[in-house]
């Protein structure tokens, strides 16, 4: 068994955004030369997320509205965490959307369902953040 590790870096212009990272992940898989195994992709920051869903703009808008209802950004003083920072809502949103995904690799390809795509979710942007990709297999 072999392993391959790579980091992707993101710095969004907006506080919150969803970025389809499926093409970058496919590229990293090809670099790895691993044909059978597992791929782990996880956010390395506690205010960002990696998740799998449909790449449809209406759904992304629904995510944004739903998350904002669950954990509204403002008023900042509604959260005990906010003091030095104003990102308690981002921590909560990340918890809901998840930290990582694990995807099977078969014959050198990601084993994704017909509409599944991999996303980086940013909930407290405008700074450098990274995503780890770790692939194990043969």
Protein Blocks (a to p, Z undefined) as FASTA:
>chain_A
ZZdddddddddfbfbdcddfklmmmmmmmmnopabdcdddddfbfkbccddddddfklmm
mmmmmmmmmmgfbafklpmklokbcclmmmmmmmmnopbdcdddeehiacddfklccddd
dfbghiacddddddedZZ
